[in-house]
Amino acid sequence: MTRPDRTRSRPTLSPAELERTRRTREALVEGGLLTAPPGASGVPRHIEMSWRRCVGDRVPVAPERIDYRVPQDVLPALCRAAAPVLNRIRDSLSDVPVALVLSDAHGRIVMRHAPRQQGVVMDRASAAEGFDYSERSVGTNGIGTALVERRTVLVRGPEHYNPLLEQLTCASTPVIDPGSGRVVGSFSLACSMREVHALMAVMAGDIGRQIEARLLDEAGERRQRFVQAYLELERTGTGALVVDEDAVLVNRLGLAHTGPELHPLLWRFLSEHGPDRARRMQVPLPDGVHEALVEPVSAGGTVAYTVRLLPNRPGRPPDEPPVTPWGIGTAVRVPPPEPLHFDADVDRQLLTAARHGETVAVTGTSGTGKLWTALRTVRRAGGADPLVVEPRPDADWFEAARTAVAGNRGLVLRRLHEGPAPTPRQLEALSERGSPIALTVDLDDADDAVLGLVRRVATTVRLPRLAQSREHLPTIVRAMQAELPEPDCAARFTPAVWERLMSWHWPGNLTELRNTVVLLARRSRGGIVEMDDLPYELRSSRQTVGLLQSAEREAVAEALRAAGGNRSRAAQALGIGRNTLYRKIREFGIS
């Protein structure tokens, strides 16, 4: 693999060049992207393009704070490969006033060795371990710009977007995993403007290649153990898979359960729920949830899992229709109806309520699919053509509802939490007809009167947020695609797109997902959906949201709802400071 590691920029700037560069940057920031045509700034192209990206993304020139997080979720292989290289270089450069900085793939600093002189300057700009130094956080800088450019860059003094970094020159290079071709981090050399050396960029590139060489050595050992684990499973009489964070191997019998979403779906689930010893558990695959024997294996210092699919248990599932006679001497199995909800526990609750003729109150936060689920439940209970009414804006709703249940159409009453709610007498009068009825209500936004009404007349079933059920996302996406017209319904997503869909926290739940699926299908016109087709927020997603982060986000959102949007009261209820709450709101995209 060849890559342009050299930079044409001279390592030092004259006083006149320093002042001209500073004025050019300030003019672009203050005047906007139309201040001058591209290429007319007189600065290196990678610097100007970075400035323009920052202005377009509205990156603050002097951010009040830079996002900080303990760098504990870094790719372990990167740290293992980089540590001995950085220690050796630090010893060799012990008398040279230069800082060594390692970041992860998102620009978060994970290692820093800095002499006192550089350390003071860097600390003033929060260029320390745990801080986010991506371009979107602090603007043009060696770390963030090298990650965007995927090549060695030199950023000198006022070429930095943040004035606090103007005393430094930084030579940075991306660190690329030789096995997968993915950028896994960056390495930087930083020194004062007075201490710049002509070979600074060359040295940074060479150190980056040393880290990559160690990654390659470790990957070879890891791949050998990974393949060995697969060979031990390959000839089993059932579907078998081996998966780690980079790859998945599948035997012939397992191919029926694969698809481009297999790796992001299965690895995400096992990285959060994988056992520490062999255990029987249900795992999500592109064609549904399967019973499997899952066992962790050591693969050169990293974790991988073997997944041995188990045959279906004998016996008829309780909700499967029996074999029905058809003609003479033949029998046909009636296919089971579509589930009422993708979550098995929610589906079971809805089926139980429908089977017993109960009024169902479908509750959950905005966008979780309450109306869609309520309609399916009413139809399953016998209401072939349900009427949907919303009491708040429709003054004549009760007469229309009474006519519908009299004709056994079925009825769905929407958004009861928005009031005014029906009276208990009205709901009891409607239910006396025996026609299936469902309610949709967000009990988190309902007052006590609505809560009491719902608990009095209905069986409550709460729908989960999509972020809590991401293992079902491929199934949901395929169902949404099936509802689209030709040729949009034939759109296919690349593995990289599936990975981003699986990692996004979906604050708008199913409604946001449906809008995204429609957008992507329309853009591809039945073809392949690539990364460039994704909306900006998904394309620039910098982190996955794990189980703990999902729970934390839900806790913050719940505290804000309970406090009526008052952030001071919400922070007090959570036991955190207001600044911490503001950071969490921005981090989780809560509006």
DOLOTOR-747087 format. One record per residue (C-alpha): residue in three letters; x negated, y, z negated. Coordinates in steps of 0.2 Angstrom, whole numbers, padded with zeros to 4 digits, always signed. Example, Ala and Ser with C-alpha at 12.3 -4.5 7.8 and 13.67 -1.06 7.14 Angstrom:
% residues 2
Ala-0062-0022-0039Ser-0068-0005-0036
END
This chain:
% residues 591
Met+0000+0000+0000Thr-0007+0017+0005Arg-0003+0033-0003Pro-0009+0051+0000Asp-0018+0054-0017Arg-0027+0069-0012Thr-0021+0087-0013Arg-0026+0101-0002Ser-0025+0114-0016Arg-0041+0121-0022Pro-0043+0118-0041Thr-0045+0136-0046Leu-0036+0152-0042Ser-0043+0170-0041Pro-0036+0183-0052Ala-0027+0190-0036Glu-0020+0173-0032Leu-0014+0171-0050Glu-0005+0187-0050Arg+0003+0184-0032Thr+0008+0167-0037Arg+0017+0173-0053Arg+0026+0187-0043Thr+0031+0175-0030Arg+0039+0163-0042Glu+0048+0176-0052Ala+0055+0184-0036Leu+0062+0166-0031Val+0069+0163-0048Glu+0077+0180-0050Gly+0083+0182-0031Gly+0088+0165-0028Leu+0084+0152-0014Leu+0088+0165+0000Thr+0074+0177-0006Ala+0062+0171+0007Pro+0063+0157+0021Pro+0055+0141+0016Gly+0036+0141+0020Ala+0034+0159+0018Ser+0029+0160-0001Gly+0010+0157+0002Val+0009+0143-0011Pro+0006+0125-0008Arg+0021+0116+0000His+0024+0104-0015Ile+0025+0119-0027Glu+0037+0129-0017Met+0048+0114-0014Ser+0048+0110-0033Trp+0052+0129-0037Arg+0067+0128-0025Arg+0073+0112-0033Cys+0072+0120-0050Val+0081+0136-0044Gly+0095+0125-0035Asp+0097+0115-0051Arg+0097+0130-0062Val+0083+0124-0073Pro+0080+0137-0086Val+0063+0146-0085Ala+0061+0146-0104Pro+0072+0133-0111Glu+0077+0136-0129Arg+0074+0118-0133Ile+0067+0103-0123Asp+0076+0086-0126Tyr+0067+0075-0138Arg+0069+0056-0140Val+0058+0043-0149Pro+0050+0035-0134Gln+0055+0017-0140Asp+0063+0011-0124Val+0048+0013-0113Leu+0044-0002-0101Pro+0032-0012-0112Ala+0021-0018-0098Leu+0017+0001-0094Cys+0011+0004-0112Arg+0001-0012-0112Ala-0007-0008-0096Ala-0011+0010-0099Ala-0017+0009-0117Pro-0034+0001-0114Val-0037+0012-0099Leu-0033+0028-0109Asn-0043+0023-0124Arg-0059+0020-0113Ile-0056+0036-0103Arg-0054+0046-0120Asp-0070+0039-0126Ser-0079+0043-0110Leu-0072+0061-0110Ser-0074+0064-0129Asp-0084+0080-0126Val-0073+0086-0112Pro-0059+0098-0116Val-0046+0088-0106Ala-0029+0080-0112Leu-0023+0063-0106Val-0004+0061-0104Leu+0006+0046-0100Ser+0025+0047-0096Asp+0038+0035-0092Ala+0048+0035-0075His+0060+0048-0081Gly+0046+0061-0086Arg+0047+0058-0105Ile+0030+0058-0113Val+0025+0042-0121Met+0006+0044-0125Arg-0005+0059-0127His-0023+0061-0131Ala-0027+0080-0132Pro-0042+0089-0140Arg-0037+0103-0152Gln-0039+0117-0139Gln-0027+0109-0127Gly-0016+0102-0141Val-0011+0119-0147Val-0006+0125-0130Met+0004+0109-0126Asp+0012+0109-0143Arg+0018+0127-0141Ala+0027+0121-0124Ser+0033+0104-0132Ala+0022+0094-0121Ala+0020+0080-0134Glu+0026+0062-0136Gly+0045+0060-0135Phe+0049+0076-0125Asp+0057+0076-0108Tyr+0045+0084-0095Ser+0055+0080-0080Glu+0057+0094-0067Arg+0076+0095-0072Ser+0071+0098-0090Val+0056+0110-0089Gly+0054+0114-0070Thr+0038+0112-0060Asn+0024+0103-0069Gly+0012+0090-0066Ile+0022+0076-0074Gly+0039+0079-0066Thr+0033+0085-0049Ala+0022+0070-0047Leu+0037+0059-0051Val+0048+0067-0038Glu+0034+0068-0024Arg+0028+0051-0028Arg+0010+0056-0025Thr-0004+0065-0034Val-0001+0083-0037Leu-0011+0098-0044Val-0001+0112-0053Arg-0012+0127-0058Gly-0007+0140-0070Pro+0007+0151-0064Glu+0012+0137-0052His+0021+0130-0067Tyr+0039+0135-0068Asn+0038+0138-0087Pro+0027+0153-0092Leu+0022+0143-0108Leu+0011+0132-0097Glu+0003+0145-0087Gln-0014+0143-0097Leu-0015+0125-0091Thr-0019+0116-0075Cys-0012+0099-0073Ala-0017+0085-0061Ser-0004+0071-0061Thr-0001+0055-0051Pro+0014+0043-0051Val+0011+0025-0058Ile+0019+0013-0046Asp+0023-0006-0051Pro+0013-0015-0037Gly+0026-0030-0038Ser+0042-0020-0036Gly+0036-0004-0028Arg+0046+0006-0041Val+0039+0021-0050Val+0037+0016-0068Gly+0028+0032-0075Ser+0015+0045-0072Phe-0003+0049-0078Ser-0009+0067-0080Leu-0025+0076-0084Ala-0022+0093-0092Cys-0035+0107-0096Ser-0036+0125-0097Met-0037+0137-0082Arg-0056+0140-0086Glu-0061+0122-0088Val-0054+0115-0071His-0065+0103-0062Ala-0065+0100-0043Leu-0063+0081-0045Met-0049+0083-0057Ala-0035+0077-0045Val-0046+0063-0039Met-0050+0057-0056Ala-0031+0057-0061Gly-0027+0047-0045Asp-0041+0034-0049Ile-0035+0032-0067Gly-0018+0029-0061Arg-0024+0016-0049Gln-0033+0007-0064Ile-0016+0007-0074Glu-0008-0001-0058Ala-0021-0014-0057Arg-0018-0020-0075Leu+0001-0020-0071Leu-0003-0031-0056Asp-0013-0043-0066Glu+0000-0044-0080Ala+0014-0046-0066Gly+0005-0061-0059Glu+0005-0070-0076Arg+0023-0065-0079Arg+0028-0071-0062Gln+0020-0088-0064Arg+0029-0091-0080Phe+0045-0085-0072Val+0044-0097-0058Gln+0040-0111-0069Ala+0055-0108-0079Tyr+0065-0108-0063Leu+0057-0125-0057Glu+0062-0133-0073Leu+0081-0129-0070Glu+0081-0130-0051Arg+0086-0148-0049Thr+0100-0148-0062Gly+0117-0153-0056Thr+0125-0136-0059Gly+0122-0118-0055Ala+0106-0111-0063Leu+0098-0094-0063Val+0082-0086-0071Val+0083-0067-0073Asp+0072-0054-0080Glu+0071-0035-0079Asp+0064-0036-0061Ala+0071-0051-0052Val+0083-0066-0052Leu+0081-0083-0045Val+0096-0094-0041Asn+0097-0112-0036Arg+0108-0119-0022Leu+0123-0122-0033Gly+0122-0105-0040Leu+0123-0096-0023Ala+0142-0097-0023His+0142-0085-0038Thr+0129-0072-0031Gly+0130-0055-0023Pro+0121-0038-0022Glu+0127-0034-0039Leu+0121-0050-0048His+0105-0043-0055Pro+0111-0027-0062Leu+0126-0035-0069Leu+0118-0050-0077Trp+0102-0042-0083Arg+0111-0028-0091Phe+0123-0040-0100Leu+0108-0051-0106Ser+0097-0036-0111Glu+0111-0031-0123His+0118-0048-0128Gly+0105-0061-0124Pro+0102-0074-0138Asp+0086-0077-0147Arg+0088-0095-0145Ala+0098-0107-0133Arg+0116-0103-0135Arg+0132-0107-0126Met+0141-0091-0121Gln+0151-0082-0107Val+0141-0072-0095Pro+0147-0060-0081Leu+0143-0065-0063Pro+0150-0056-0047Asp+0164-0069-0045Gly+0170-0068-0063Val+0165-0073-0081His+0158-0090-0083Glu+0153-0102-0097Ala+0135-0105-0098Leu+0120-0111-0108Val+0108-0096-0110Glu+0091-0098-0117Pro+0077-0085-0118Val+0060-0089-0111Ser+0043-0080-0113Ala+0036-0073-0097Gly+0019-0065-0100Gly+0024-0054-0114Thr+0042-0049-0108Val+0058-0058-0110Ala+0068-0068-0097Tyr+0083-0079-0098Thr+0088-0095-0090Val+0106-0097-0087Arg+0114-0114-0084Leu+0132-0113-0078Leu+0143-0126-0087Pro+0157-0135-0078Asn+0175-0129-0082Arg+0182-0138-0097Pro+0195-0151-0093Gly+0213-0148-0096Arg+0226-0135-0090Pro+0224-0117-0096Pro+0239-0112-0107Asp+0245-0099-0094Glu+0242-0109-0078Pro+0258-0114-0070Pro+0261-0133-0069Val+0261-0144-0054Thr+0277-0141-0045Pro+0286-0155-0034Trp+0287-0150-0016Gly+0296-0162-0004Ile+0294-0181-0006Gly+0278-0188-0014Thr+0268-0172-0013Ala+0264-0159-0026Val+0257-0141-0024Arg+0249-0132-0038Val+0256-0114-0039Pro+0242-0102-0040Pro+0241-0092-0056Pro+0247-0074-0056Glu+0235-0060-0056Pro+0229-0055-0073Leu+0238-0039-0081His+0221-0032-0086Phe+0202-0036-0082Asp+0199-0038-0101Ala+0204-0056-0107Asp+0209-0050-0124Val+0220-0036-0117Asp+0227-0047-0104Arg+0232-0060-0118Gln+0241-0047-0128Leu+0251-0040-0114Leu+0256-0058-0108Thr+0262-0062-0126Ala+0272-0046-0127Ala+0280-0049-0110Arg+0284-0067-0114His+0293-0062-0129Gly+0303-0047-0121Glu+0294-0034-0132Thr+0293-0016-0128Val+0275-0012-0124Ala+0266+0004-0129Val+0250+0005-0118Thr+0238+0017-0126Gly+0220+0023-0123Thr+0210+0038-0118Ser+0213+0047-0102Gly+0209+0038-0086Thr+0209+0020-0094Gly+0223+0014-0082Lys+0238+0015-0094Leu+0251+0018-0080Trp+0244+0005-0069Thr+0244-0008-0083Ala+0261-0003-0089Leu+0268-0006-0071Arg+0260-0023-0070Thr+0267-0028-0087Val+0285-0022-0083Arg+0284-0031-0066Arg+0278-0047-0074Ala+0292-0046-0087Gly+0305-0046-0073Gly+0307-0028-0068Ala+0304-0029-0050Asp+0306-0010-0046Pro+0301+0000-0062Leu+0307+0018-0063Val+0293+0029-0070Val+0299+0045-0079Glu+0290+0058-0090Pro+0301+0065-0104Arg+0292+0081-0106Pro+0295+0090-0089Asp+0311+0080-0085Ala+0326+0086-0095Asp+0337+0073-0087Trp+0325+0059-0090Phe+0337+0049-0101Glu+0351+0047-0089Ala+0339+0041-0075Ala+0331+0029-0087Arg+0348+0022-0093Thr+0354+0020-0075Ala+0337+0010-0071Val+0339-0002-0086Ala+0357-0005-0082Gly+0352-0011-0065Asn+0338-0021-0073Arg+0325-0011-0063Gly+0312-0010-0078Leu+0306+0006-0085Val+0290+0015-0089Leu+0290+0031-0100Arg+0274+0041-0097Arg+0264+0052-0108Leu+0274+0052-0124His+0260+0060-0134Glu+0263+0077-0124Gly+0281+0078-0132Pro+0294+0081-0134Ala+0296+0063-0138Pro+0312+0052-0136Thr+0321+0049-0152Pro+0322+0032-0159Arg+0340+0031-0155Gln+0337+0034-0137Leu+0323+0021-0136Glu+0334+0008-0145Ala+0349+0012-0133Leu+0338+0008-0118Ser+0330-0008-0125Glu+0347-0015-0129Arg+0350-0018-0111Gly+0337-0031-0111Ser+0327-0023-0096Pro+0308-0023-0098Ile+0301-0007-0104Ala+0284+0000-0107Leu+0277+0016-0114Thr+0261+0025-0110Val+0254+0036-0124Asp+0237+0042-0130Leu+0239+0039-0149Asp+0222+0049-0152Asp+0231+0065-0146Ala+0248+0061-0153Asp+0256+0068-0169Asp+0263+0058-0183Ala+0280+0059-0177Val+0275+0050-0160Leu+0264+0038-0169Gly+0279+0033-0181Leu+0290+0031-0166Val+0279+0020-0156Arg+0275+0009-0171Arg+0294+0008-0174Val+0300+0002-0157Ala+0285-0005-0148Thr+0270-0017-0148Thr+0254-0007-0146Val+0240-0013-0134Arg+0225-0002-0133Leu+0215-0001-0117Pro+0196-0001-0118Arg+0185+0013-0111Leu+0176+0008-0095Ala+0159+0010-0103Gln+0164-0003-0116Ser+0168-0016-0102Arg+0155-0013-0089Glu+0153-0032-0086His+0169-0032-0077Leu+0165-0017-0066Pro+0161-0028-0050Thr+0178-0036-0051Ile+0187-0019-0054Val+0177-0011-0039Arg+0182-0026-0027Ala+0200-0024-0033Met+0200-0006-0029Gln+0192-0009-0012Ala+0205-0021-0008Glu+0218-0007-0009Leu+0209+0004+0004Pro+0213+0004+0022Glu+0202-0002+0036Pro+0188+0000+0038Asp+0185+0008+0021Cys+0189-0008+0012Ala+0174-0017+0020Ala+0161-0006+0012Arg+0146-0015+0004Phe+0135-0008-0010Thr+0116-0010-0010Pro+0108-0018-0026Ala+0101-0001-0031Val+0119+0007-0029Trp+0126-0007-0040Glu+0112-0003-0053Arg+0117+0015-0054Leu+0136+0011-0055Met+0132-0001-0070Ser+0121+0012-0079Trp+0133+0027-0078His+0143+0030-0093Trp+0160+0034-0084Pro+0167+0048-0095Gly+0182+0048-0083Asn+0185+0029-0085Leu+0195+0020-0072Thr+0201+0036-0064Glu+0183+0042-0061Leu+0178+0025-0055Arg+0192+0024-0042Asn+0188+0042-0035Thr+0170+0036-0034Val+0174+0020-0025Val+0186+0029-0012Leu+0172+0043-0009Leu+0159+0030-0006Ala+0170+0019+0005Arg+0175+0034+0015Arg+0157+0040+0018Ser+0151+0023+0023Arg+0166+0019+0035Gly+0165+0001+0031Gly+0146+0000+0032Ile+0132-0001+0019Val+0133+0012+0004Glu+0115+0018+0001Met+0108+0028-0014Asp+0110+0044-0004Asp+0129+0042-0003Leu+0131+0043-0022Pro+0137+0059-0030Tyr+0123+0070-0038Glu+0127+0065-0056Leu+0125+0046-0052Arg+0110+0048-0040Ser+0101+0058-0053Ser+0106+0047-0068Arg+0090+0046-0078Gln+0095+0033-0091Thr+0106+0019-0094Val+0119+0019-0108Gly+0117+0004-0119Leu+0129-0004-0132Leu+0123+0007-0146Gln+0123+0023-0135Ser+0141+0019-0130Ala+0146+0017-0148Glu+0137+0034-0152Arg+0146+0043-0138Glu+0163+0036-0143Ala+0160+0042-0161Val+0155+0059-0155Ala+0170+0060-0144Glu+0182+0054-0157Ala+0175+0067-0170Leu+0178+0081-0158Arg+0196+0075-0154Ala+0199+0073-0173Ala+0193+0091-0176Gly+0203+0098-0162Gly+0187+0103-0152Asn+0180+0112-0167Arg+0161+0108-0166Ser+0157+0113-0184Arg+0170+0102-0191Ala+0165+0088-0180Ala+0147+0089-0184Gln+0152+0089-0203Ala+0162+0074-0201Leu+0148+0065-0192Gly+0135+0070-0205Ile+0124+0079-0192Gly+0119+0097-0189Arg+0127+0108-0176Asn+0112+0108-0165Thr+0111+0089-0165Leu+0129+0089-0160Tyr+0126+0101-0146Arg+0112+0090-0140Lys+0123+0074-0141Ile+0137+0083-0131Arg+0125+0087-0117Glu+0116+0070-0117Phe+0133+0061-0116Gly+0141+0073-0104Ile+0156+0076-0116Ser+0167+0091-0110
END
